[in-house]
Amino acid sequence: MIDIKLVRENPQLFKDGAKAKRFDVDIDRLLALDSKILGAKQILQDIATEKNRIGKEIPKMQGDEKQKVLAEMAKLKEKEAALNDELKTIQPAFDALMLEVPHPPAPEVPLGMDDTQNVELYKKGEVRKFDFEPKDHIQLGLSLGMIDVERGVKLAGARNYFLTGDGAILHRAVMNFAMDFMISRGYTPMMVPLLMRNEAMRGTGYFPGSEEQTYQMERDELNLVGTAEVPLTAYHMGELLSEKQLPIKIVAMSSCFRREAGAAGKDTYGLYRIHQFDKVEQVIIGENDEEKSRQYHQEILSNSEAVLQAMELPYRVVNVCTGDLGRGQVQKFDIETWMPSRKSYGETHSASRFYEFQARRLNLRYKTEQKKNLFCHTLNNTVIASPRVLIPIMELYQNADGSITIPKVLRPYMGNRERIEPKV
């Protein structure tokens, strides 16, 4: 959520920001409602002051004078009730509209309509050139007994799958390696609930806007999370932390669920776009300091890059354009890993900073050494997401004989084996 004071001071900044991010928000109506609320509250304050004054005078009065003042008091109460009724209508409309206002993108974010206009910053690693006809991850998974999409679809519908045998073992190896790596970098591990109340979804900025992408348990008023970002960021919701507690650096491994609404006919083959997956997510809750937030942003980005470098996977980093940013994101860097079957880089990570957008919605604050209460800054990034990352691992590490060489850093998690080979 945005500080309404900032909108009052520079409404054009938020109009331009909403347009650049492709969010339809009526800033003029927001300010009109704000003005009505401020006006009504000022009048209510004046009425309260006048009632207090009159209340002190009434005991001293008698006769007609007292009746006149009592009539005046009745009119004040009537006006007060009418204003309170008006506020009961205006305030919810204002609050709902405030949730729609996006954070303006940082100046260094490129203008653009969608992900096709994201700007490449740099590439790391060399794309493998094959001296044989490579298979895609589904062909490899079927021949090596690692993936079963047919039965996944039979039991759970489109965009579902089973990881079997070495597929499940490789998946677990990737996840455990990523968790161990983040713990070694000082992040506190968490196991998180996967069902969140609406307050946590609103607080992290997923509601309103992502309801169609969310599996909602209406009967219980709970939602299956699409990322551990939600429980990790909302962990201290409504709390007042001390400055000494910051930054809080946490990491969680969890299952994630996404309806992929609107993705009909898009990426229907393989494991790229699916309904359920596992992810290791990193979150930083930091000080209200933009320069520190920028430093933390580079930190979480470098953490994920280091994981890919350890697995020797080629990737590129892109600066996400305005039209591809979410409502609360000030800036986002995507990491895209090379996937031979797609003949391109495919998104595997998203590193975002929000400044106080999420914390303000979550009422997540800290007390400075000067005894001032400030909203925290929040950031998050994927450490690894599987089975999507299995696509480049399987395809880039395949051999001419149909086997897959296991990346060296994953071998300790797979019984020190060097290859995944067909079962005899």
ABEGO torsion letter per residue (X at the ends): XBBAAAAAABAAAAAAAAAAAGBBBBAAAAAAAAAAAAAAAAAAAAAAAAAAAAAAAAAABBEAAAAAAAAAAAAAAAAAAAAAAAAAAAAAAAAAAAAABBBBBBAABBBBABAAABBBABBBEBBBBBABBBBBAAAAAAAAGABBAAAAAAAAEBGBBBBBEAAAAAAAAAAAAAAAAAAAAGBBBBBBBABBBAAAAAAAGAOBGAAAABBBBAAAGBBBBABAAAAAAAAABGBBBBAAAOBBBBBBBBBBBBAGBGABGBGABEAABBABBBBBBBBBBBBBBAAAAAAAAAAAAAAAAAAAAAAGBBBBBBBBBAAABBAABABBBBBBBBBAAAGBBBBABBBBBAEAAAAAAAGBBBBBAAGBBBBBBBBBBBABBOAAAAAAAAAAABBAAGBBBBBAAAAAAAGGBABBBBBX
